[in-house]
Structures are given as C-alpha cells and as structure tokens.
Amino acid sequence: MYNSWLTMLFLAILQGITEFLPVSSSGHLVLAQHWLGVAAPGLLLELVLHAGSLISIVLFFRRRLTDLTVSFFTTGGEGRRYAGLILLASIPAGAIGLLFREPLARRFDAPASTGFFLIVTGLILLSSKLWPRHDAKSLNWYTGLTIGFSQALAILPGISRSGATITTARRLGLSPEDAAEFSFVLSIPVLCGTTLLMVRDLHTASASGWSLPMLLFGMIVSAGVGYVALSILLRVLKSGWFWAFGIYCLLAGTLALIQIRS
C-alpha cells in the first residue's frame, strides 16, 4: 500500500484499537503486513502512532494521574507508593527488551509464530472465565512484580500486553477498575521508553514519505480511537465478558496458521 491518507487512517485505527483491546497490536501489525501487503509503518510513523496511544492513556486517566502526581509530593501520599510499584513492575519488560532486543525484533518477521502467540493470548484470556475471582485485594510489591513479569511476555508479537497484565491482576484479586488502571498506567513507561528508543534511532531512518499533516492526522486518530477502545474495554471488563476476546484471538491465530501453511 502506498503512503496515503487512507493508509494512514488504516494504520492509526489499527494502532488505536489493538493497543488497548486485548488482541495484540504488534501481532495484528505483523499479520496486516503479511495478509494485506501493508508495508511496515517506518520509524517516524511508529513514533507518531505510539505518541497517539500515550496521549489517549493520559487523557483517559487524567484525573487519577493528577491525583497521584499531587499525592507524590505530599508526605505519606499514595503517589510515591504507586510510582514505586509502577517502577518495580516495569523492570522485567525493560530488562528483557534491552537484553534481547535483536532476537525479539526478528520475531516481527515471523507470521507463523505470531499466529501461535495469538492462540496463547486466547488461552490466557479464556482462563479469566475458567478460574474463580476473589476481589477486594490491593496492590503490593508481589502483585506489582508479578504483573510486571506478565507484561514482559507481551514483548513477543501476538501476546497481548493488556490481556496478560489484566488477566494476571484479576487472578491476583484486583478489582476490574484497579486491574485496568494499573495495566494502562504501567504502559506509560513502556510507551515512553519505546518512544525514546525510536527518537534515538530516528536519525538513521530513511525518509518515510509521510507529510506533516498526515502524521498529525495519524496521531489524532490513534489517540481518539485509543480513547474509545479504553472506554469499551473498561465496560467489558466490568460486565465480566473480558474472556470473550480470547475467542477472537483463538480464531485469528488459528486462521493465521492455516493460511500461512496453505
């Protein structure tokens, strides 16, 4: 597909939906490239689309983030404890990403493994239906670190970050609201880190061919669609139908494997 407003719209919507719904944004990008002939977005466009996702999280959780920021500078405030848990939970993904960056990058050229990991995501999501829940537990260093390790799995294309972290949080006893909030606030350091790595490598990237108006359009669409996706996910999570995304992931992964082998 050529660089066009339509291509930009497609990629921005894909990013906005799959970044937050538990269906793996990286996995869908790999399959879109393989099935639809969509070229890799390029470093500059990836940077813009990730910035859109970051904007949607900040806007959606703006009140909570404001409260935590104010609390951070208050003696004995909750903000410091919460920031410490976010930092702790970010360590596994950060360490694995830095240590295994090259071999992990090669996974993005393997549609077959993406299909397999989508099936794994489906099973993870379905497990939230099969196992009983015990709510009303609060975050501590153990739950934070465990959720962090589940986030590290999502470095693999096809493993949903939100699916893995929210399912783990629910299994550890967090309420739907606390599980979703921690999962997506936890994604802020990941998105910031990814953005910084892209900025660092941006000088080596070839000209992308995207105009400034197109890039701004993509960022706005990604942010807007992401905001809506967050709203939908929270409602689905509260309704108890979070596991249903697992059926979609199982079907998508199975179809990917069948198509690739045929």
C-alpha positions in Angstrom: 0.0 0.0 0.0 1.2 3.5 -0.8 1.7 6.3 1.6 -1.7 7.9 1.5 -4.4 9.3 3.8 -6.3 6.0 3.6 -3.2 4.0 4.6 -2.6 6.4 7.5 -6.2 6.1 8.6 -6.0 2.3 8.5 -2.7 2.1 10.5 -3.9 4.7 13.0 -7.2 2.8 13.6 -5.3 -0.5 13.9 -3.0 1.0 16.4 -5.7 2.7 18.4 -7.9 -0.4 18.7 -5.3 -3.1 19.2 -3.0 -1.2 21.6 -5.7 -1.3 24.3 -8.1 -4.1 23.4 -6.5 -7.4 24.5 -5.8 -8.7 20.9 -2.1 -7.7 20.5 -1.2 -4.6 18.4 2.2 -6.0 17.4 0.6 -9.3 16.3 -2.0 -7.5 14.1 0.6 -5.4 12.5 2.7 -8.4 11.6 -0.4 -10.1 10.1 -1.5 -6.9 8.3 1.8 -6.8 6.7 1.6 -10.4 5.6 -2.0 -10.6 4.6 -2.8 -7.2 3.2 0.6 -6.2 1.9 0.8 -3.2 4.3 4.3 -2.0 4.4 6.0 -1.6 7.8 5.0 1.8 9.1 8.5 3.1 9.4 10.2 4.5 12.4 8.7 8.0 12.2 5.2 6.8 11.8 5.5 4.2 14.6 6.8 7.1 16.8 3.7 9.2 15.9 1.2 6.4 16.4 2.7 5.4 19.8 2.5 9.1 20.8 -1.2 9.0 20.0 -1.6 5.9 22.2 0.3 7.7 25.0 -2.0 10.8 24.7 -5.1 8.6 24.9 -4.0 7.0 28.2 -3.1 10.3 29.7 -6.4 11.8 28.7 -8.5 8.8 29.9 -6.8 8.6 33.3 -6.2 12.3 33.6 -8.0 12.7 37.0 -6.3 9.7 38.5 -2.9 10.7 37.2 -3.4 14.2 38.5 -4.3 12.9 42.0 -1.3 10.6 42.0 1.0 13.4 40.9 -0.3 15.7 43.7 -0.1 12.9 46.2 3.5 12.1 45.1 4.6 15.4 46.5 2.6 15.0 49.7 4.2 13.5 52.8 2.9 9.9 53.1 1.0 10.3 49.9 -0.2 7.3 47.8 1.5 8.7 44.7 5.0 7.7 45.9 3.9 4.1 46.7 2.1 3.8 43.4 5.0 5.2 41.4 7.3 2.7 43.2 5.0 -0.2 42.2 5.0 1.1 38.6 8.8 1.3 38.6 9.1 -2.2 40.1 6.6 -3.7 37.6 8.4 -2.0 34.6 11.8 -3.7 35.4 11.1 -7.2 33.8 9.9 -5.9 30.4 12.7 -3.2 30.4 15.4 -5.7 31.2 14.2 -8.3 28.6 13.7 -5.7 26.0 17.2 -4.3 26.3 19.0 -7.7 26.7 17.1 -9.5 23.8 16.2 -6.6 21.5 17.7 -8.1 18.3 16.3 -11.7 18.6 13.0 -10.3 19.6 13.0 -8.0 16.6 13.3 -11.0 14.3 10.0 -12.4 15.7 8.3 -9.5 13.9 9.2 -11.1 10.6 7.6 -14.4 11.5 3.8 -14.6 10.9 3.7 -18.2 12.0 5.0 -17.5 15.5 2.6 -14.6 15.7 -0.3 -16.8 15.0 0.9 -19.2 17.6 1.2 -16.5 20.2 -2.2 -15.1 19.4 -3.6 -18.6 20.3 -1.6 -18.3 23.6 -3.2 -14.9 24.2 -6.6 -16.5 23.6 -6.0 -19.2 26.2 -4.8 -16.6 28.7 -8.0 -14.6 28.2 -10.2 -17.6 28.4 -8.6 -18.5 31.7 -10.2 -15.5 33.3 -13.5 -17.2 32.7 -12.5 -20.6 34.0 -10.9 -19.5 37.2 -12.9 -18.0 40.1 -12.2 -14.4 41.1 -11.6 -13.0 44.6 -11.8 -9.3 44.5 -11.1 -6.5 47.1 -7.3 -7.1 47.3 -4.9 -4.2 47.0 -1.7 -3.7 45.1 1.6 -4.6 46.8 5.2 -5.4 45.7 4.3 -9.0 45.0 1.3 -8.3 42.8 3.1 -5.4 41.1 6.1 -7.5 40.2 4.0 -10.5 39.1 2.0 -8.2 36.8 5.3 -6.8 35.5 6.5 -10.3 34.5 3.3 -10.9 32.6 3.9 -7.6 30.8 7.3 -8.8 29.8 5.7 -11.7 27.9 3.9 -9.2 25.6 7.3 -8.3 24.0 6.5 -11.2 21.8 4.2 -10.3 18.8 0.9 -12.0 19.3 0.9 -11.8 23.1 -1.4 -9.0 24.3 0.1 -6.7 26.9 -3.3 -5.6 28.3 -4.6 -9.2 28.1 -1.7 -10.6 30.0 -1.5 -7.9 32.7 -5.2 -7.5 33.3 -5.8 -11.3 33.5 -2.9 -11.6 35.9 -4.1 -8.7 38.0 -7.6 -10.2 38.2 -6.2 -13.6 39.2 -4.3 -11.9 42.0 -7.5 -10.4 43.3 -7.6 -6.9 42.0 -11.0 -5.3 41.1 -11.7 -4.7 37.4 -11.1 -1.0 37.8 -7.8 -1.4 39.7 -6.6 -4.1 37.2 -7.3 -1.9 34.2 -5.9 1.2 35.8 -2.7 -0.4 36.8 -2.3 -2.2 33.5 -2.6 1.0 31.5 -0.7 3.3 33.8 2.0 0.7 33.7 2.0 1.0 29.9 3.1 4.7 30.1 6.8 3.9 31.0 6.7 1.2 28.2 5.4 3.7 25.6 7.8 6.4 26.8 10.7 4.0 26.6 9.7 2.8 23.2 9.3 6.4 22.0 12.8 7.4 23.4 14.4 4.4 21.6 12.7 5.5 18.4 13.8 9.1 18.8 17.4 7.8 19.4 17.3 5.8 16.2 15.4 8.4 14.2 18.5 9.9 12.6 19.3 6.6 10.9 15.9 6.1 9.5 15.3 6.8 5.8 12.8 9.4 4.6 9.3 8.0 5.3 7.4 10.0 2.7 4.7 11.0 5.2 3.8 14.7 5.2 3.5 16.6 8.5 -0.4 16.9 8.1 -0.6 13.2 7.6 1.5 12.5 10.7 -0.6 14.8 12.8 -3.8 13.2 11.4 -2.5 9.8 12.3 -1.6 10.8 15.8 -5.0 12.4 16.4 -6.9 9.3 15.0 -4.7 6.9 17.0 -5.4 8.9 20.2 -9.1 9.2 19.5 -9.6 5.6 18.7 -7.5 4.6 21.6 -9.6 6.6 24.0 -12.8 4.9 22.7 -11.1 1.5 22.9 -10.2 2.1 26.6 -13.8 3.0 27.4 -15.1 -0.1 25.7 -12.5 -2.3 27.4 -13.4 -1.0 30.9 -17.1 -1.6 30.3 -16.5 -5.1 29.0 -14.2 -5.8 32.0 -16.9 -4.7 34.5 -19.5 -6.8 32.7 -17.5 -9.9 33.1 -17.1 -10.6 29.4 -13.4 -9.9 29.2 -12.8 -13.5 28.4 -14.7 -13.2 25.1 -11.7 -11.5 23.5 -10.0 -14.9 23.9 -12.3 -16.4 21.3 -11.3 -13.8 18.8 -7.6 -14.4 19.4 -8.0 -18.1 19.1 -9.8 -17.8 15.8 -7.3 -15.1 14.5 -4.3 -17.2 15.5 -5.7 -20.4 14.0 -6.6 -18.7 10.7 -3.1 -17.2 10.6 -1.5 -20.6 11.0 -3.8 -22.3 8.4 -3.3 -19.5 5.9 0.5 -19.5 6.3 0.8 -23.2 5.9 -1.5 -23.5 2.9 
